[in-house]
């Protein structure tokens, strides 16, 4: 068994991440969606064809900071993301959304998302695809966070559509 390390900074970061994820999950289950922003297509019912992922398993090495960082192909652009199983959805920074060609206006930010830092506005979008080293998922729900998100998050709207993902001390495996 590997040694367990505990330090106050790690506990605070984990607590903040958990509180943020729980607040987003609560909000998503307790709020009716408002009128969709112009950048958001109509939701598509999930079928076995749209739900399935495809490709080859992806291996992501654990970084020195203890996190899993990945270079994701999002709609044909390389975006660095933090793999976050506590995030309900893929969350993009405003800067990464601009790199993807999304020209969002203030009226697109129709959802209030509760985070550990307090409420922030977000724009719901649907991404054509996300692929991480071969593990590809089509039509992924996501949010663009207006401000305050330090880096984009690869959340459960992608991870939950894989057949499996497995974390080990040295890395993470994504199985389409």
N, C-alpha and C positions, 0 to 999 in steps of 0.2 A: 504494500500500500504506500502511496506517495505521501510525503509530509504535507500537513495542512498549515498554510501560512495565513495569519490574520493580522491585519493592520487597520488602523482607524480610517485612513484614506480610502482603502478598498471598501470597507464597510459603508462609508458615507456615499461613495460612488454607486455601489450596489443598491443602497437604500433609495437614492435619488432615481436611479433607473427603474427600480421596481415601482416606486410611487408614480413616476411618469407613465409607465406602461399600464398600471391599474387605472389611472385617471382617464387615459385614452380609451381603454376598454369600457369603463363605466360610461363615458360620454357616448361612445358608439352604440351602446345598448339602450340608452335612455333618452336619446334625442331623435326626433324625426328629421330626416334630411330636408334641407331647404331646397329651393329651386336650384337646379344644377347650373354651374357656371358655363359660359359659352365654350370653354375649352374641354368640357367633359362630355363624352358621347353618352347616349342612353345606355343604362346598364344592360348587360347581356346575361340571360340566365345561364348558369353553369351547367354544362352537359359533360359527358365523358370526353368529348372531343376538345372542349375548351378548358376543362379542368386538368387534363393530363399534361405532365411535363414530358420532355423528351431530350435525347442527347446521351451524353456519357457522364459517368460520375465525376464530380469535381472534388479536388483536394485543396483545402485552404490551410496553410500553416498558421500556427498560433504565433502572433507577433510578440516581441519582447515586452510590450505593455500588457500582455495577457489576453488581448482581444483578438478576434478574427477579422482581419481586414481583407477585402476582396476587390479585385478590379472587375467590375461588372460591365457587360455590354448591355446598355440600356438604349433601346431604339437606335442601335448603330453607333453609339458614342461610348467611349470608355469613361466610366464614372467610378471613383474610389468610394466604397461603402463600408460601413461597419456592420457586420452580421449581428443582428439583435433579435434573439428569439423572444424577448419581452415586448417588442414593438408589434402592435396589431397589424400594421400596414407598412408598406414601403414608404418612407418619408424622405423627401428630397429637399435640399436647401434651395433657396431662391437662385443661388449662383449656378447650381447644377441644372436646375430647370432651364435657365437661360442657355446653358451649354447644349441642352437638348432641343433648343429652338422654341421653347414655350415662352410666349410673350404674354404673360399674365398681367392683368390690370387689377387695381384695387377691388373692383366689383367681383372678381373671380374668387376672392378669399371669403367664402361664405360659411365656413365652419370654424367654431371655436374649439380648440383642443386644449385640454388641461394638461400641463406638464409640471414637472417638479419646480420649474421657475415661474409657474403661474400660467394663465391662459394666453394662448397665441392663436392667431388666425391662420387658417390653412385653406388651400384650394384643392378640391378633389379632382383627380385626373385618372385616366386609364392609359397605361403604357402599352405599346404594341408588343414588346417582349423584353424579358430580362434573361440574360445568359451569364452564368459564372462558370468559366472553364469547361464549357460543354453542357452544363445542366441548364436547359432552356425552358422557360415558361412563357406562354403567350397570354396577352391581354391581362395585365396585372393592375389591380386597383392600387392607387397610391395617393399621397397627399403632398402638396408643395407647401412647406411651412414658410410663412411670410418673413419671419425674422427670429433669431435666437437659436436656431439649430446649428451647432458647430460643424456637423458633417452629415451626409446622407446615411440613412439607415436601411438595411435590407431586412425587412420585417416579415411577419407571418403571411401577408398576402402573396408573397413569393414562396417562402419556406414551406408553408402549409400545403402547397400544391405539388411539392416534390413527393416521391414515394417514401422517402425517408431522409433524415439528416442525423448524423451521429457525431458527437463531440468526444474527443479523446484529449489527453493532456498535451499531445503534440500537434493536434490539428483537428479539422472539421471535414467530414465527408458529406457531400450533397449528392443524393441519388435521385435521378429523374424518374 
